[in-house]
Amino acid sequence: MTNTQITLVQLDNYGPWTVTPNPRREVDLQTLQSRLYADLSQLFGTRDGYVFFTRFDNMVAVTNGVDAEDHARIQESIRNRYPVTVSLSTATAPSPADALAHATARLQEEGSAQDEDRTEALLGAPLEDDERTDDDLQIAHFDVNDATGEYTDELDAFSTFIHIEQAYASLMRHMHEEHDSLSFFVGGDNIIAICPAMDAAAYRDAIDAVRDDTGVDLKVGVARGATAHDAGMGAKHALEVCREEGTVVEFE
Ligand SMILES: Nc1nc2c(ncn2[C@@H]2O[C@H](COP(=O)(O)OP(=O)(O)OP(=O)(O)O)[C@@H](O)[C@H]2O)c(=O)[nH]1
């Protein structure tokens, strides 16, 4: 079994802020959003967590090993450096999809994303050390087979982007609907999925489903770990084995 700790990061009352007193320049919003993501990635990352940018106004972090005090410090650090604040809601479950659903529901109960009075909510109880194990997380690192030869060096850049995004859309939906997993595009042709305990046959099914749906061929490395960094690094090593052996699914 896995025990995934997810933290939903939500910008407080950001929609109104983007148009107050007048619509703000789009380049400034894009710069703010990408810098905020970079800082959160580093803040959670130094504690071995991962953050995924998803919609930028809402981000999803995998935070096994990041405790309550860490969350409070991260929230404070953002408040001190940005014109916006963040709410953080944490939940834990064997299923990553359930953990995020619980974290979301708790934040929604506290107030709307556009409620002026809901600022810097800090919700949920991160795992205590004695509740954690070395294989609480299962992470899968998917990659498009020979994306460079098939797409990047062959098609115009926008057509390549469409192929990769279609594969991502197909995989994220399949992994969520069939396996309670949360999959995130992380750049290039790479997708990282936070999974419950899934076996090799389930990953083969996912790869077949994406090929049937979009014609894009994937491979995947999978590993377990106590933190996102541990499991994620193991998954990268397993993916290297796929490359060396020409296989499509490898477990560390
Ligand atoms: N975020 C992230 N991106 C990566 C990683 N490895 C590769 N990429 C991205 O993926 C792009 C393609 O690189 P590869 O996946 O190595 O190349 P490929 O042509 O698909 O070749 P094979 O994966 O060996 O089939 C790179 O330009 C990067 O943008 C990784 O570990 N993390």
The ligand as an ORCA input file, in Angstrom:
! r2SCAN-3c Opt
* xyz 0 1
  N      11.516     17.378    -16.652
  C      12.292     16.496    -17.278
  N      12.448     16.596    -18.590
  C      13.254     15.699    -19.200
  C      13.912     14.667    -18.502
  N      14.611     13.933    -19.397
  C      14.390     14.488    -20.606
  N      13.562     15.556    -20.507
  C      12.982     16.377    -21.583
  O      12.665     15.520    -22.681
  C      13.211     16.024    -23.871
  C      13.547     14.872    -24.781
  O      14.617     14.123    -24.221
  P      14.609     12.545    -24.151
  O      13.324     12.059    -23.588
  O      15.863     12.121    -23.485
  O      14.753     12.173    -25.712
  P      13.957     11.209    -26.683
  O      14.204     11.712    -28.036
  O      12.522     11.046    -26.288
  O      14.734      9.846    -26.512
  P      14.364      8.575    -25.595
  O      13.733      9.111    -24.341
  O      15.675      7.930    -25.319
  O      13.411      7.723    -26.368
  C      14.369     16.881    -23.427
  O      14.585     17.941    -24.331
  C      13.886     17.441    -22.106
  O      13.079     18.584    -22.331
  C      13.704     14.580    -17.091
  O      14.228     13.698    -16.373
  N      12.875     15.515    -16.530
*
